[in-house]
Amino acid sequence: MEHKKLLYRSKKNKIFFGICGGLGEYLNIDPTILRLVWMLVVIFTGLVPGVIAYILAIFIVPEEK
């Protein structure tokens, strides 16, 4: 049986809502690196678009079972 890799919000590797932790697990990247990159993107593109994208991800990406 083939195991499909799905994106979930992480329960075990989270700081706020597990978005970066889940993305790190999905992409096999250290979530700390993703958090640092996300912070740089938010800082350099303006606070509002990054915060809105993160809030949307909270509602769109399901939590890990």
PDBQT receptor file of N, H, CA, C and O in Angstrom, charges set to zero:
ATOM      1  N   MET A   1       0.838  -1.173   0.000  1.00  0.00    +0.000 N 
ATOM      2  CA  MET A   1       0.000   0.000   0.000  1.00  0.00    +0.000 C 
ATOM      3  C   MET A   1       0.889   1.244   0.000  1.00  0.00    +0.000 C 
ATOM      4  O   MET A   1       1.843   1.338   0.773  1.00  0.00    +0.000 OA
ATOM      5  N   GLU A   2       0.569   2.180  -0.862  1.00  0.00    +0.000 N 
ATOM      6  H   GLU A   2      -0.206   2.104  -1.489  1.00  0.00    +0.000 HD
ATOM      7  CA  GLU A   2       1.356   3.399  -0.986  1.00  0.00    +0.000 C 
ATOM      8  C   GLU A   2       0.932   4.412   0.071  1.00  0.00    +0.000 C 
ATOM      9  O   GLU A   2      -0.258   4.657   0.268  1.00  0.00    +0.000 OA
ATOM     10  N   HIS A   3       1.909   4.994   0.744  1.00  0.00    +0.000 N 
ATOM     11  H   HIS A   3       2.876   4.796   0.584  1.00  0.00    +0.000 HD
ATOM     12  CA  HIS A   3       1.638   5.986   1.785  1.00  0.00    +0.000 C 
ATOM     13  C   HIS A   3       1.754   7.373   1.178  1.00  0.00    +0.000 C 
ATOM     14  O   HIS A   3       2.835   7.771   0.742  1.00  0.00    +0.000 OA
ATOM     15  N   LYS A   4       0.651   8.115   1.145  1.00  0.00    +0.000 N 
ATOM     16  H   LYS A   4      -0.227   7.792   1.499  1.00  0.00    +0.000 HD
ATOM     17  CA  LYS A   4       0.665   9.478   0.618  1.00  0.00    +0.000 C 
ATOM     18  C   LYS A   4       1.163  10.433   1.683  1.00  0.00    +0.000 C 
ATOM     19  O   LYS A   4       0.768  10.351   2.846  1.00  0.00    +0.000 OA
ATOM     20  N   LYS A   5       2.027  11.331   1.274  1.00  0.00    +0.000 N 
ATOM     21  H   LYS A   5       2.348  11.397   0.329  1.00  0.00    +0.000 HD
ATOM     22  CA  LYS A   5       2.566  12.338   2.178  1.00  0.00    +0.000 C 
ATOM     23  C   LYS A   5       1.626  13.536   2.148  1.00  0.00    +0.000 C 
ATOM     24  O   LYS A   5       1.402  14.128   1.092  1.00  0.00    +0.000 OA
ATOM     25  N   LEU A   6       1.074  13.894   3.309  1.00  0.00    +0.000 N 
ATOM     26  H   LEU A   6       1.256  13.413   4.167  1.00  0.00    +0.000 HD
ATOM     27  CA  LEU A   6       0.130  14.995   3.399  1.00  0.00    +0.000 C 
ATOM     28  C   LEU A   6       0.665  16.090   4.318  1.00  0.00    +0.000 C 
ATOM     29  O   LEU A   6       1.433  15.831   5.244  1.00  0.00    +0.000 OA
ATOM     30  N   LEU A   7       0.241  17.306   4.037  1.00  0.00    +0.000 N 
ATOM     31  H   LEU A   7      -0.383  17.516   3.284  1.00  0.00    +0.000 HD
ATOM     32  CA  LEU A   7       0.642  18.451   4.842  1.00  0.00    +0.000 C 
ATOM     33  C   LEU A   7      -0.343  18.635   5.988  1.00  0.00    +0.000 C 
ATOM     34  O   LEU A   7      -1.548  18.762   5.775  1.00  0.00    +0.000 OA
ATOM     35  N   TYR A   8       0.189  18.648   7.205  1.00  0.00    +0.000 N 
ATOM     36  H   TYR A   8       1.169  18.544   7.378  1.00  0.00    +0.000 HD
ATOM     37  CA  TYR A   8      -0.609  18.867   8.410  1.00  0.00    +0.000 C 
ATOM     38  C   TYR A   8       0.097  19.890   9.293  1.00  0.00    +0.000 C 
ATOM     39  O   TYR A   8       1.308  20.089   9.188  1.00  0.00    +0.000 OA
ATOM     40  N   ARG A   9      -0.681  20.537  10.170  1.00  0.00    +0.000 N 
ATOM     41  H   ARG A   9      -1.664  20.375  10.255  1.00  0.00    +0.000 HD
ATOM     42  CA  ARG A   9      -0.080  21.348  11.227  1.00  0.00    +0.000 C 
ATOM     43  C   ARG A   9       0.454  20.387  12.274  1.00  0.00    +0.000 C 
ATOM     44  O   ARG A   9      -0.267  19.497  12.725  1.00  0.00    +0.000 OA
ATOM     45  N   SER A  10       1.695  20.555  12.660  1.00  0.00    +0.000 N 
ATOM     46  H   SER A  10       2.281  21.278  12.294  1.00  0.00    +0.000 HD
ATOM     47  CA  SER A  10       2.344  19.632  13.586  1.00  0.00    +0.000 C 
ATOM     48  C   SER A  10       1.844  19.845  15.013  1.00  0.00    +0.000 C 
ATOM     49  O   SER A  10       1.659  20.977  15.458  1.00  0.00    +0.000 OA
ATOM     50  N   LYS A  11       1.632  18.748  15.712  1.00  0.00    +0.000 N 
ATOM     51  H   LYS A  11       1.783  17.828  15.350  1.00  0.00    +0.000 HD
ATOM     52  CA  LYS A  11       1.269  18.816  17.138  1.00  0.00    +0.000 C 
ATOM     53  C   LYS A  11       2.513  18.781  18.025  1.00  0.00    +0.000 C 
ATOM     54  O   LYS A  11       2.525  19.354  19.114  1.00  0.00    +0.000 OA
ATOM     55  N   LYS A  12       3.561  18.101  17.546  1.00  0.00    +0.000 N 
ATOM     56  H   LYS A  12       3.551  17.635  16.661  1.00  0.00    +0.000 HD
ATOM     57  CA  LYS A  12       4.740  17.919  18.396  1.00  0.00    +0.000 C 
ATOM     58  C   LYS A  12       5.841  18.945  18.133  1.00  0.00    +0.000 C 
ATOM     59  O   LYS A  12       6.725  19.126  18.969  1.00  0.00    +0.000 OA
ATOM     60  N   ASN A  13       5.797  19.612  16.991  1.00  0.00    +0.000 N 
ATOM     61  H   ASN A  13       5.078  19.465  16.312  1.00  0.00    +0.000 HD
ATOM     62  CA  ASN A  13       6.839  20.573  16.640  1.00  0.00    +0.000 C 
ATOM     63  C   ASN A  13       6.189  21.908  16.298  1.00  0.00    +0.000 C 
ATOM     64  O   ASN A  13       6.161  22.328  15.141  1.00  0.00    +0.000 OA
ATOM     65  N   LYS A  14       5.670  22.562  17.330  1.00  0.00    +0.000 N 
ATOM     66  H   LYS A  14       5.693  22.221  18.270  1.00  0.00    +0.000 HD
ATOM     67  CA  LYS A  14       4.990  23.825  17.080  1.00  0.00    +0.000 C 
ATOM     68  C   LYS A  14       5.381  24.869  18.110  1.00  0.00    +0.000 C 
ATOM     69  O   LYS A  14       5.734  24.565  19.249  1.00  0.00    +0.000 OA
ATOM     70  N   ILE A  15       5.301  26.114  17.657  1.00  0.00    +0.000 N 
ATOM     71  H   ILE A  15       5.013  26.361  16.731  1.00  0.00    +0.000 HD
ATOM     72  CA  ILE A  15       5.503  27.241  18.556  1.00  0.00    +0.000 C 
ATOM     73  C   ILE A  15       4.180  27.976  18.705  1.00  0.00    +0.000 C 
ATOM     74  O   ILE A  15       3.709  28.197  19.821  1.00  0.00    +0.000 OA
ATOM     75  N   PHE A  16       3.572  28.360  17.563  1.00  0.00    +0.000 N 
ATOM     76  H   PHE A  16       3.955  28.180  16.656  1.00  0.00    +0.000 HD
ATOM     77  CA  PHE A  16       2.260  29.002  17.627  1.00  0.00    +0.000 C 
ATOM     78  C   PHE A  16       1.160  28.018  17.251  1.00  0.00    +0.000 C 
ATOM     79  O   PHE A  16       0.392  27.590  18.112  1.00  0.00    +0.000 OA
ATOM     80  N   PHE A  17       1.078  27.660  15.994  1.00  0.00    +0.000 N 
ATOM     81  H   PHE A  17       1.702  28.008  15.294  1.00  0.00    +0.000 HD
ATOM     82  CA  PHE A  17       0.018  26.751  15.566  1.00  0.00    +0.000 C 
ATOM     83  C   PHE A  17       0.536  25.555  14.780  1.00  0.00    +0.000 C 
ATOM     84  O   PHE A  17      -0.269  24.775  14.272  1.00  0.00    +0.000 OA
ATOM     85  N   GLY A  18       1.833  25.384  14.662  1.00  0.00    +0.000 N 
ATOM     86  H   GLY A  18       2.486  26.018  15.074  1.00  0.00    +0.000 HD
ATOM     87  CA  GLY A  18       2.401  24.208  14.019  1.00  0.00    +0.000 C 
ATOM     88  C   GLY A  18       2.518  24.284  12.508  1.00  0.00    +0.000 C 
ATOM     89  O   GLY A  18       2.761  23.265  11.862  1.00  0.00    +0.000 OA
ATOM     90  N   ILE A  19       2.350  25.473  11.924  1.00  0.00    +0.000 N 
ATOM     91  H   ILE A  19       2.152  26.301  12.448  1.00  0.00    +0.000 HD
ATOM     92  CA  ILE A  19       2.436  25.613  10.472  1.00  0.00    +0.000 C 
ATOM     93  C   ILE A  19       3.860  25.328   9.986  1.00  0.00    +0.000 C 
ATOM     94  O   ILE A  19       4.050  24.487   9.107  1.00  0.00    +0.000 OA
ATOM     95  N   CYS A  20       4.834  25.996  10.529  1.00  0.00    +0.000 N 
ATOM     96  H   CYS A  20       4.679  26.679  11.243  1.00  0.00    +0.000 HD
ATOM     97  CA  CYS A  20       6.224  25.792  10.106  1.00  0.00    +0.000 C 
ATOM     98  C   CYS A  20       6.726  24.395  10.478  1.00  0.00    +0.000 C 
ATOM     99  O   CYS A  20       7.501  23.795   9.733  1.00  0.00    +0.000 OA
ATOM    100  N   GLY A  21       6.292  23.885  11.612  1.00  0.00    +0.000 N 
ATOM    101  H   GLY A  21       5.662  24.373  12.217  1.00  0.00    +0.000 HD
ATOM    102  CA  GLY A  21       6.675  22.526  12.009  1.00  0.00    +0.000 C 
ATOM    103  C   GLY A  21       6.125  21.487  11.049  1.00  0.00    +0.000 C 
ATOM    104  O   GLY A  21       6.835  20.562  10.657  1.00  0.00    +0.000 OA
ATOM    105  N   GLY A  22       4.873  21.635  10.671  1.00  0.00    +0.000 N 
ATOM    106  H   GLY A  22       4.296  22.387  10.989  1.00  0.00    +0.000 HD
ATOM    107  CA  GLY A  22       4.264  20.706   9.724  1.00  0.00    +0.000 C 
ATOM    108  C   GLY A  22       4.877  20.818   8.350  1.00  0.00    +0.000 C 
ATOM    109  O   GLY A  22       5.086  19.805   7.682  1.00  0.00    +0.000 OA
ATOM    110  N   LEU A  23       5.169  22.033   7.914  1.00  0.00    +0.000 N 
ATOM    111  H   LEU A  23       4.998  22.855   8.457  1.00  0.00    +0.000 HD
ATOM    112  CA  LEU A  23       5.803  22.236   6.614  1.00  0.00    +0.000 C 
ATOM    113  C   LEU A  23       7.214  21.659   6.613  1.00  0.00    +0.000 C 
ATOM    114  O   LEU A  23       7.654  21.086   5.617  1.00  0.00    +0.000 OA
ATOM    115  N   GLY A  24       7.914  21.809   7.721  1.00  0.00    +0.000 N 
ATOM    116  H   GLY A  24       7.556  22.275   8.530  1.00  0.00    +0.000 HD
ATOM    117  CA  GLY A  24       9.246  21.226   7.834  1.00  0.00    +0.000 C 
ATOM    118  C   GLY A  24       9.220  19.710   7.772  1.00  0.00    +0.000 C 
ATOM    119  O   GLY A  24      10.070  19.095   7.128  1.00  0.00    +0.000 OA
ATOM    120  N   GLU A  25       8.252  19.111   8.437  1.00  0.00    +0.000 N 
ATOM    121  H   GLU A  25       7.562  19.611   8.960  1.00  0.00    +0.000 HD
ATOM    122  CA  GLU A  25       8.117  17.650   8.383  1.00  0.00    +0.000 C 
ATOM    123  C   GLU A  25       7.753  17.195   6.972  1.00  0.00    +0.000 C 
ATOM    124  O   GLU A  25       8.246  16.166   6.508  1.00  0.00    +0.000 OA
ATOM    125  N   TYR A  26       6.906  17.943   6.298  1.00  0.00    +0.000 N 
ATOM    126  H   TYR A  26       6.506  18.778   6.675  1.00  0.00    +0.000 HD
ATOM    127  CA  TYR A  26       6.475  17.605   4.941  1.00  0.00    +0.000 C 
ATOM    128  C   TYR A  26       7.634  17.703   3.947  1.00  0.00    +0.000 C 
ATOM    129  O   TYR A  26       7.780  16.846   3.076  1.00  0.00    +0.000 OA
ATOM    130  N   LEU A  27       8.459  18.751   4.078  1.00  0.00    +0.000 N 
ATOM    131  H   LEU A  27       8.340  19.447   4.786  1.00  0.00    +0.000 HD
ATOM    132  CA  LEU A  27       9.565  18.983   3.151  1.00  0.00    +0.000 C 
ATOM    133  C   LEU A  27      10.892  18.393   3.618  1.00  0.00    +0.000 C 
ATOM    134  O   LEU A  27      11.896  18.514   2.915  1.00  0.00    +0.000 OA
ATOM    135  N   ASN A  28      10.917  17.758   4.788  1.00  0.00    +0.000 N 
ATOM    136  H   ASN A  28      10.102  17.660   5.359  1.00  0.00    +0.000 HD
ATOM    137  CA  ASN A  28      12.144  17.207   5.391  1.00  0.00    +0.000 C 
ATOM    138  C   ASN A  28      13.205  18.291   5.570  1.00  0.00    +0.000 C 
ATOM    139  O   ASN A  28      14.374  18.095   5.237  1.00  0.00    +0.000 OA
ATOM    140  N   ILE A  29      12.777  19.436   6.101  1.00  0.00    +0.000 N 
ATOM    141  H   ILE A  29      11.828  19.595   6.371  1.00  0.00    +0.000 HD
ATOM    142  CA  ILE A  29      13.662  20.562   6.397  1.00  0.00    +0.000 C 
ATOM    143  C   ILE A  29      13.496  20.905   7.873  1.00  0.00    +0.000 C 
ATOM    144  O   ILE A  29      12.409  20.762   8.434  1.00  0.00    +0.000 OA
ATOM    145  N   ASP A  30      14.565  21.352   8.489  1.00  0.00    +0.000 N 
ATOM    146  H   ASP A  30      15.448  21.468   8.034  1.00  0.00    +0.000 HD
ATOM    147  CA  ASP A  30      14.495  21.768   9.885  1.00  0.00    +0.000 C 
ATOM    148  C   ASP A  30      13.498  22.926  10.027  1.00  0.00    +0.000 C 
ATOM    149  O   ASP A  30      13.676  23.954   9.373  1.00  0.00    +0.000 OA
ATOM    150  N   PRO A  31      12.463  22.794  10.853  1.00  0.00    +0.000 N 
ATOM    151  CA  PRO A  31      11.473  23.856  11.015  1.00  0.00    +0.000 C 
ATOM    152  C   PRO A  31      12.059  25.181  11.498  1.00  0.00    +0.000 C 
ATOM    153  O   PRO A  31      11.491  26.238  11.226  1.00  0.00    +0.000 OA
ATOM    154  N   THR A  32      13.178  25.140  12.203  1.00  0.00    +0.000 N 
ATOM    155  H   THR A  32      13.640  24.281  12.424  1.00  0.00    +0.000 HD
ATOM    156  CA  THR A  32      13.815  26.380  12.655  1.00  0.00    +0.000 C 
ATOM    157  C   THR A  32      14.262  27.218  11.456  1.00  0.00    +0.000 C 
ATOM    158  O   THR A  32      14.130  28.442  11.466  1.00  0.00    +0.000 OA
ATOM    159  N   ILE A  33      14.782  26.567  10.441  1.00  0.00    +0.000 N 
ATOM    160  H   ILE A  33      14.890  25.573  10.432  1.00  0.00    +0.000 HD
ATOM    161  CA  ILE A  33      15.187  27.277   9.225  1.00  0.00    +0.000 C 
ATOM    162  C   ILE A  33      13.970  27.899   8.559  1.00  0.00    +0.000 C 
ATOM    163  O   ILE A  33      14.021  29.045   8.112  1.00  0.00    +0.000 OA
ATOM    164  N   LEU A  34      12.878  27.149   8.492  1.00  0.00    +0.000 N 
ATOM    165  H   LEU A  34      12.837  26.218   8.855  1.00  0.00    +0.000 HD
ATOM    166  CA  LEU A  34      11.656  27.687   7.900  1.00  0.00    +0.000 C 
ATOM    167  C   LEU A  34      11.127  28.875   8.702  1.00  0.00    +0.000 C 
ATOM    168  O   LEU A  34      10.640  29.846   8.123  1.00  0.00    +0.000 OA
ATOM    169  N   ARG A  35      11.217  28.805  10.004  1.00  0.00    +0.000 N 
ATOM    170  H   ARG A  35      11.612  28.016  10.475  1.00  0.00    +0.000 HD
ATOM    171  CA  ARG A  35      10.761  29.924  10.841  1.00  0.00    +0.000 C 
ATOM    172  C   ARG A  35      11.604  31.174  10.594  1.00  0.00    +0.000 C 
ATOM    173  O   ARG A  35      11.069  32.280  10.504  1.00  0.00    +0.000 OA
ATOM    174  N   LEU A  36      12.913  31.000  10.485  1.00  0.00    +0.000 N 
ATOM    175  H   LEU A  36      13.348  30.102  10.559  1.00  0.00    +0.000 HD
ATOM    176  CA  LEU A  36      13.796  32.141  10.216  1.00  0.00    +0.000 C 
ATOM    177  C   LEU A  36      13.516  32.740   8.840  1.00  0.00    +0.000 C 
ATOM    178  O   LEU A  36      13.456  33.961   8.693  1.00  0.00    +0.000 OA
ATOM    179  N   VAL A  37      13.346  31.890   7.841  1.00  0.00    +0.000 N 
ATOM    180  H   VAL A  37      13.394  30.898   7.961  1.00  0.00    +0.000 HD
ATOM    181  CA  VAL A  37      13.031  32.369   6.492  1.00  0.00    +0.000 C 
ATOM    182  C   VAL A  37      11.692  33.085   6.499  1.00  0.00    +0.000 C 
ATOM    183  O   VAL A  37      11.549  34.140   5.881  1.00  0.00    +0.000 OA
ATOM    184  N   TRP A  38      10.704  32.518   7.197  1.00  0.00    +0.000 N 
ATOM    185  H   TRP A  38      10.821  31.661   7.698  1.00  0.00    +0.000 HD
ATOM    186  CA  TRP A  38       9.385  33.143   7.265  1.00  0.00    +0.000 C 
ATOM    187  C   TRP A  38       9.473  34.524   7.916  1.00  0.00    +0.000 C 
ATOM    188  O   TRP A  38       8.844  35.471   7.445  1.00  0.00    +0.000 OA
ATOM    189  N   MET A  39      10.237  34.641   8.978  1.00  0.00    +0.000 N 
ATOM    190  H   MET A  39      10.748  33.872   9.360  1.00  0.00    +0.000 HD
ATOM    191  CA  MET A  39      10.384  35.938   9.643  1.00  0.00    +0.000 C 
ATOM    192  C   MET A  39      11.050  36.969   8.719  1.00  0.00    +0.000 C 
ATOM    193  O   MET A  39      10.647  38.132   8.696  1.00  0.00    +0.000 OA
ATOM    194  N   LEU A  40      12.054  36.546   7.970  1.00  0.00    +0.000 N 
ATOM    195  H   LEU A  40      12.381  35.601   7.989  1.00  0.00    +0.000 HD
ATOM    196  CA  LEU A  40      12.696  37.458   7.024  1.00  0.00    +0.000 C 
ATOM    197  C   LEU A  40      11.731  37.893   5.927  1.00  0.00    +0.000 C 
ATOM    198  O   LEU A  40      11.703  39.063   5.547  1.00  0.00    +0.000 OA
ATOM    199  N   VAL A  41      10.949  36.960   5.426  1.00  0.00    +0.000 N 
ATOM    200  H   VAL A  41      10.972  36.009   5.734  1.00  0.00    +0.000 HD
ATOM    201  CA  VAL A  41       9.957  37.296   4.398  1.00  0.00    +0.000 C 
ATOM    202  C   VAL A  41       8.946  38.293   4.949  1.00  0.00    +0.000 C 
ATOM    203  O   VAL A  41       8.607  39.268   4.278  1.00  0.00    +0.000 OA
ATOM    204  N   VAL A  42       8.468  38.058   6.156  1.00  0.00    +0.000 N 
ATOM    205  H   VAL A  42       8.744  37.266   6.701  1.00  0.00    +0.000 HD
ATOM    206  CA  VAL A  42       7.487  38.963   6.767  1.00  0.00    +0.000 C 
ATOM    207  C   VAL A  42       8.092  40.343   6.986  1.00  0.00    +0.000 C 
ATOM    208  O   VAL A  42       7.433  41.351   6.729  1.00  0.00    +0.000 OA
ATOM    209  N   ILE A  43       9.321  40.404   7.450  1.00  0.00    +0.000 N 
ATOM    210  H   ILE A  43       9.856  39.586   7.659  1.00  0.00    +0.000 HD
ATOM    211  CA  ILE A  43       9.965  41.689   7.716  1.00  0.00    +0.000 C 
ATOM    212  C   ILE A  43      10.195  42.475   6.429  1.00  0.00    +0.000 C 
ATOM    213  O   ILE A  43       9.935  43.677   6.382  1.00  0.00    +0.000 OA
ATOM    214  N   PHE A  44      10.683  41.803   5.384  1.00  0.00    +0.000 N 
ATOM    215  H   PHE A  44      10.894  40.826   5.422  1.00  0.00    +0.000 HD
ATOM    216  CA  PHE A  44      11.062  42.512   4.165  1.00  0.00    +0.000 C 
ATOM    217  C   PHE A  44       9.899  42.760   3.200  1.00  0.00    +0.000 C 
ATOM    218  O   PHE A  44      10.018  43.605   2.314  1.00  0.00    +0.000 OA
ATOM    219  N   THR A  45       8.782  42.050   3.347  1.00  0.00    +0.000 N 
ATOM    220  H   THR A  45       8.685  41.363   4.067  1.00  0.00    +0.000 HD
ATOM    221  CA  THR A  45       7.647  42.290   2.454  1.00  0.00    +0.000 C 
ATOM    222  C   THR A  45       6.542  43.083   3.137  1.00  0.00    +0.000 C 
ATOM    223  O   THR A  45       5.543  43.426   2.505  1.00  0.00    +0.000 OA
ATOM    224  N   GLY A  46       6.705  43.363   4.361  1.00  0.00    +0.000 N 
ATOM    225  H   GLY A  46       7.516  43.084   4.874  1.00  0.00    +0.000 HD
ATOM    226  CA  GLY A  46       5.671  44.078   5.103  1.00  0.00    +0.000 C 
ATOM    227  C   GLY A  46       4.974  43.114   6.042  1.00  0.00    +0.000 C 
ATOM    228  O   GLY A  46       4.814  41.936   5.725  1.00  0.00    +0.000 OA
ATOM    229  N   LEU A  47       4.578  43.588   7.147  1.00  0.00    +0.000 N 
ATOM    230  H   LEU A  47       4.708  44.546   7.405  1.00  0.00    +0.000 HD
ATOM    231  CA  LEU A  47       4.014  42.745   8.193  1.00  0.00    +0.000 C 
ATOM    232  C   LEU A  47       2.659  42.164   7.819  1.00  0.00    +0.000 C 
ATOM    233  O   LEU A  47       2.395  40.991   8.085  1.00  0.00    +0.000 OA
ATOM    234  N   VAL A  48       1.806  42.962   7.211  1.00  0.00    +0.000 N 
ATOM    235  H   VAL A  48       2.021  43.914   6.995  1.00  0.00    +0.000 HD
ATOM    236  CA  VAL A  48       0.413  42.561   6.979  1.00  0.00    +0.000 C 
ATOM    237  C   VAL A  48       0.272  41.352   6.049  1.00  0.00    +0.000 C 
ATOM    238  O   VAL A  48      -0.444  40.420   6.416  1.00  0.00    +0.000 OA
ATOM    239  N   PRO A  49       0.913  41.301   4.859  1.00  0.00    +0.000 N 
ATOM    240  CA  PRO A  49       0.724  40.131   3.985  1.00  0.00    +0.000 C 
ATOM    241  C   PRO A  49       1.174  38.816   4.629  1.00  0.00    +0.000 C 
ATOM    242  O   PRO A  49       0.512  37.789   4.482  1.00  0.00    +0.000 OA
ATOM    243  N   GLY A  50       2.298  38.856   5.341  1.00  0.00    +0.000 N 
ATOM    244  H   GLY A  50       2.836  39.691   5.461  1.00  0.00    +0.000 HD
ATOM    245  CA  GLY A  50       2.799  37.642   5.982  1.00  0.00    +0.000 C 
ATOM    246  C   GLY A  50       1.890  37.150   7.092  1.00  0.00    +0.000 C 
ATOM    247  O   GLY A  50       1.669  35.947   7.234  1.00  0.00    +0.000 OA
ATOM    248  N   VAL A  51       1.367  38.070   7.873  1.00  0.00    +0.000 N 
ATOM    249  H   VAL A  51       1.547  39.047   7.758  1.00  0.00    +0.000 HD
ATOM    250  CA  VAL A  51       0.459  37.698   8.967  1.00  0.00    +0.000 C 
ATOM    251  C   VAL A  51      -0.850  37.146   8.401  1.00  0.00    +0.000 C 
ATOM    252  O   VAL A  51      -1.380  36.161   8.915  1.00  0.00    +0.000 OA
ATOM    253  N   ILE A  52      -1.364  37.764   7.360  1.00  0.00    +0.000 N 
ATOM    254  H   ILE A  52      -0.933  38.564   6.942  1.00  0.00    +0.000 HD
ATOM    255  CA  ILE A  52      -2.599  37.277   6.737  1.00  0.00    +0.000 C 
ATOM    256  C   ILE A  52      -2.387  35.880   6.163  1.00  0.00    +0.000 C 
ATOM    257  O   ILE A  52      -3.243  35.010   6.322  1.00  0.00    +0.000 OA
ATOM    258  N   ALA A  53      -1.250  35.656   5.493  1.00  0.00    +0.000 N 
ATOM    259  H   ALA A  53      -0.554  36.363   5.363  1.00  0.00    +0.000 HD
ATOM    260  CA  ALA A  53      -0.956  34.335   4.932  1.00  0.00    +0.000 C 
ATOM    261  C   ALA A  53      -0.863  33.280   6.037  1.00  0.00    +0.000 C 
ATOM    262  O   ALA A  53      -1.345  32.161   5.864  1.00  0.00    +0.000 OA
ATOM    263  N   TYR A  54      -0.250  33.629   7.168  1.00  0.00    +0.000 N 
ATOM    264  H   TYR A  54       0.142  34.538   7.308  1.00  0.00    +0.000 HD
ATOM    265  CA  TYR A  54      -0.116  32.684   8.274  1.00  0.00    +0.000 C 
ATOM    266  C   TYR A  54      -1.493  32.360   8.873  1.00  0.00    +0.000 C 
ATOM    267  O   TYR A  54      -1.787  31.204   9.178  1.00  0.00    +0.000 OA
ATOM    268  N   ILE A  55      -2.319  33.379   9.036  1.00  0.00    +0.000 N 
ATOM    269  H   ILE A  55      -2.081  34.318   8.788  1.00  0.00    +0.000 HD
ATOM    270  CA  ILE A  55      -3.663  33.161   9.587  1.00  0.00    +0.000 C 
ATOM    271  C   ILE A  55      -4.493  32.294   8.646  1.00  0.00    +0.000 C 
ATOM    272  O   ILE A  55      -5.219  31.409   9.100  1.00  0.00    +0.000 OA
ATOM    273  N   LEU A  56      -4.393  32.538   7.344  1.00  0.00    +0.000 N 
ATOM    274  H   LEU A  56      -3.803  33.256   6.976  1.00  0.00    +0.000 HD
ATOM    275  CA  LEU A  56      -5.107  31.695   6.381  1.00  0.00    +0.000 C 
ATOM    276  C   LEU A  56      -4.623  30.250   6.453  1.00  0.00    +0.000 C 
ATOM    277  O   LEU A  56      -5.423  29.317   6.372  1.00  0.00    +0.000 OA
ATOM    278  N   ALA A  57      -3.313  30.068   6.607  1.00  0.00    +0.000 N 
ATOM    279  H   ALA A  57      -2.664  30.826   6.673  1.00  0.00    +0.000 HD
ATOM    280  CA  ALA A  57      -2.752  28.711   6.703  1.00  0.00    +0.000 C 
ATOM    281  C   ALA A  57      -3.282  27.983   7.946  1.00  0.00    +0.000 C 
ATOM    282  O   ALA A  57      -3.483  26.769   7.918  1.00  0.00    +0.000 OA
ATOM    283  N   ILE A  58      -3.502  28.719   9.018  1.00  0.00    +0.000 N 
ATOM    284  H   ILE A  58      -3.338  29.705   9.040  1.00  0.00    +0.000 HD
ATOM    285  CA  ILE A  58      -4.032  28.099  10.234  1.00  0.00    +0.000 C 
ATOM    286  C   ILE A  58      -5.397  27.461   9.961  1.00  0.00    +0.000 C 
ATOM    287  O   ILE A  58      -5.697  26.377  10.461  1.00  0.00    +0.000 OA
ATOM    288  N   PHE A  59      -6.215  28.146   9.164  1.00  0.00    +0.000 N 
ATOM    289  H   PHE A  59      -5.971  29.026   8.757  1.00  0.00    +0.000 HD
ATOM    290  CA  PHE A  59      -7.561  27.647   8.888  1.00  0.00    +0.000 C 
ATOM    291  C   PHE A  59      -7.605  26.646   7.737  1.00  0.00    +0.000 C 
ATOM    292  O   PHE A  59      -8.508  25.811   7.685  1.00  0.00    +0.000 OA
ATOM    293  N   ILE A  60      -6.650  26.715   6.817  1.00  0.00    +0.000 N 
ATOM    294  H   ILE A  60      -5.916  27.393   6.858  1.00  0.00    +0.000 HD
ATOM    295  CA  ILE A  60      -6.666  25.845   5.632  1.00  0.00    +0.000 C 
ATOM    296  C   ILE A  60      -5.977  24.503   5.897  1.00  0.00    +0.000 C 
ATOM    297  O   ILE A  60      -6.491  23.453   5.513  1.00  0.00    +0.000 OA
ATOM    298  N   VAL A  61      -4.825  24.540   6.548  1.00  0.00    +0.000 N 
ATOM    299  H   VAL A  61      -4.408  25.393   6.860  1.00  0.00    +0.000 HD
ATOM    300  CA  VAL A  61      -4.032  23.313   6.775  1.00  0.00    +0.000 C 
ATOM    301  C   VAL A  61      -4.611  22.579   7.997  1.00  0.00    +0.000 C 
ATOM    302  O   VAL A  61      -4.681  23.149   9.085  1.00  0.00    +0.000 OA
ATOM    303  N   PRO A  62      -5.025  21.315   7.814  1.00  0.00    +0.000 N 
ATOM    304  CA  PRO A  62      -5.606  20.583   8.953  1.00  0.00    +0.000 C 
ATOM    305  C   PRO A  62      -4.554  20.196   9.982  1.00  0.00    +0.000 C 
ATOM    306  O   PRO A  62      -3.375  20.050   9.662  1.00  0.00    +0.000 OA
ATOM    307  N   GLU A  63      -5.003  20.033  11.228  1.00  0.00    +0.000 N 
ATOM    308  H   GLU A  63      -5.961  20.151  11.489  1.00  0.00    +0.000 HD
ATOM    309  CA  GLU A  63      -4.098  19.626  12.306  1.00  0.00    +0.000 C 
ATOM    310  C   GLU A  63      -3.804  18.129  12.209  1.00  0.00    +0.000 C 
ATOM    311  O   GLU A  63      -4.652  17.335  11.801  1.00  0.00    +0.000 OA
ATOM    312  N   GLU A  64      -2.598  17.774  12.589  1.00  0.00    +0.000 N 
ATOM    313  H   GLU A  64      -1.910  18.419  12.920  1.00  0.00    +0.000 HD
ATOM    314  CA  GLU A  64      -2.157  16.374  12.578  1.00  0.00    +0.000 C 
ATOM    315  C   GLU A  64      -3.062  15.521  13.469  1.00  0.00    +0.000 C 
ATOM    316  O   GLU A  64      -3.506  15.973  14.524  1.00  0.00    +0.000 OA
ATOM    317  N   LYS A  65      -3.326  14.314  13.047  1.00  0.00    +0.000 N 
ATOM    318  H   LYS A  65      -2.966  13.947  12.189  1.00  0.00    +0.000 HD
ATOM    319  CA  LYS A  65      -4.208  13.415  13.799  1.00  0.00    +0.000 C 
ATOM    320  C   LYS A  65      -3.482  12.727  14.914  1.00  0.00    +0.000 C 
ATOM    321  O   LYS A  65      -4.079  11.936  15.644  1.00  0.00    +0.000 OA
TER     322      LYS A  65
